[in-house]
């Protein structure tokens, strides 16, 4: 076994998880299916839709043939829609080293930057799995996003390279789906398991990951690591011939995203998204001519990855069926809603009352109130016009999470065909808004005694960062009572303070107090500040396990803190608000899946409409408490931003005004 420096092995205490099921028998490999011709709006998936073992073999064979044609040795991973790893194939006798870096004009010192997953480990497989999961989780029947799309929407400017523009609309989403999350699940290398499952590195922004489709519905993803660099593309003004992307694109032939759902036909803020810098016509060999997987010679072998793959090929789950962990919600059938279930088919997060009565002067959220919050939010979503879906006029598809004032999950509900990534993110958002709105937020963060540890390329410790330093920075930046005066923070407001420039996007300005400094060469997509530093120890602890350097995995809490207040990490792009009873904070609601302004609106109006239905028992934060009353450095924070004319069933405008 590879020997690592002692400091790297002492990151944190660990735990483990698993699943159940059997390994399907191999099926005969079929020829590549015809290109996708079916267009869907969220209703195409049925009980027969999924990747077969023969499909997985075909995907691998097409990618391997392309790699051979360009003289590359690649590692390919295939996952199903909820993250089960169906196969990992490595071309070569051992894994090549993988450098995690964003290739900035100057070297960034901090976060994950410069970390090297050594040759001879499963580092190449870990990177490929993260890319495959990203392609699968970001996509739906209404939108097909790749890791190149993710690259475009997480950087400090949108678009990357357009200076003095606000940051990407999903700024920070890369640190979701974490292995330490108490929501995402640990898969089983030996059997299929319910999802959504974890990603070893979170969501990837490195080109080379694509969704896979059958009959117009997403069934999984494929990811490739061949060039040894896990990073980003900082220049959106050119077209790249990226090795990872070339091989991964070839692998998707016959399972490619429908052309009318790809990111490059979807706009955000008037800007067209990117799906791939290459097309099938650019490939070195025709994927249709790829040999059968079993006929390929001298191309390496399937590999095992601790916690993910057992060096086998297996079929994927069928999304929307109990084995996938996502099923129709009988109690919300009128809303066409879905819920998450465990391996026994039992609902994981049914509506329940708050657990925080000992911390509140008034009654905690009651089960009927949680039910109404979920119902009201999803009703708004079903009326709302989607931002990042096709066809135009489709309803927004999202996941809604409600938590109490201590971060305990009180209920989760999702729309049909909502992207998978939005589940974990909606919970991150709900918890973040609730924590930052709490009067003890500063004490809680300062009480996290374990510092964030950064590792050198050789995996030895190189630096430590105290979490409490961010609290002091906030009090210098916002005011001496920040994070203790009960100001109501939405994720849009807290996200304003988490950007490398304040105000957002204006170069030359100082960074927000929860961000690393851009001008001091500390900030990057892989070194964001408080968001990453809260989880980096557990994230790295899991990576060491997944590459085979340690024998124990991390547990289900990403922060070294009591309770679950930030157990799956924090999120720093819009889509959440705290919930109040009068002027008392009692919880939070998070929404994710279909455009950040839509997410803001669904969360905000969901609370408002629930309050009306409950005769005023609940409400949004009183206006005097909201973070938009603050103007650090003379620039006012934002609370929520709602679309101008958002509904399919009315022409009402300014729907959030005065509420």
HELIX and SHEET records of a PDB file:
HELIX    1   1 UNK A    6  UNK A    9  1                                   4    
HELIX    2   2 UNK A   53  UNK A   69  1                                  17    
HELIX    3   3 UNK A  123  UNK A  137  1                                  15    
HELIX    4   4 UNK A  147  UNK A  153  1                                   7    
HELIX    5   5 UNK A  173  UNK A  175  5                                   3    
HELIX    6   6 UNK A  243  UNK A  251  1                                   9    
HELIX    7   7 UNK A  259  UNK A  261  5                                   3    
HELIX    8   8 UNK A  263  UNK A  265  5                                   3    
HELIX    9   9 UNK A  280  UNK A  282  5                                   3    
HELIX   10  10 UNK A  287  UNK A  289  5                                   3    
HELIX   11  11 UNK A  293  UNK A  295  5                                   3    
HELIX   12  12 UNK A  322  UNK A  324  5                                   3    
HELIX   13  13 UNK A  330  UNK A  335  5                                   6    
HELIX   14  14 UNK A  357  UNK A  359  5                                   3    
HELIX   15  15 UNK A  367  UNK A  383  1                                  17    
HELIX   16  16 UNK A  421  UNK A  437  1                                  17    
HELIX   17  17 UNK A  441  UNK A  446  1                                   6    
HELIX   18  18 UNK A  468  UNK A  477  1                                  10    
HELIX   19  19 UNK A  491  UNK A  496  1                                   6    
HELIX   20  20 UNK A  530  UNK A  533  1                                   4    
HELIX   21  21 UNK A  536  UNK A  546  1                                  11    
HELIX   22  22 UNK A  596  UNK A  613  1                                  18    
HELIX   23  23 UNK A  623  UNK A  625  5                                   3    
HELIX   24  24 UNK A  627  UNK A  629  5                                   3    
HELIX   25  25 UNK A  632  UNK A  634  5                                   3    
SHEET    1   A 5 UNK A 209  UNK A 214  0                                        
SHEET    2   A 5 UNK A 217  UNK A 225 -1                                        
SHEET    3   A 5 UNK A  75  UNK A  80 -1                                        
SHEET    4   A 5 UNK A  85  UNK A  90 -1                                        
SHEET    5   A 5 UNK A 301  UNK A 302 -1                                        
SHEET    1   B 3 UNK A 115  UNK A 117  0                                        
SHEET    2   B 3 UNK A  98  UNK A 100 -1                                        
SHEET    3   B 3 UNK A 229  UNK A 230  1                                        
SHEET    1   C 2 UNK A 267  UNK A 268  0                                        
SHEET    2   C 2 UNK A 271  UNK A 272 -1                                        
SHEET    1   D 2 UNK A 304  UNK A 305  0                                        
SHEET    2   D 2 UNK A 309  UNK A 310 -1                                        
SHEET    1   E 6 UNK A 326  UNK A 328  0                                        
SHEET    2   E 6 UNK A 337  UNK A 340 -1                                        
SHEET    3   E 6 UNK A 409  UNK A 415 -1                                        
SHEET    4   E 6 UNK A 399  UNK A 404 -1                                        
SHEET    5   E 6 UNK A 584  UNK A 592 -1                                        
SHEET    6   E 6 UNK A 576  UNK A 581 -1                                        
SHEET    1   F 2 UNK A 452  UNK A 455  0                                        
SHEET    2   F 2 UNK A 461  UNK A 465 -1                                        
END                                                                             
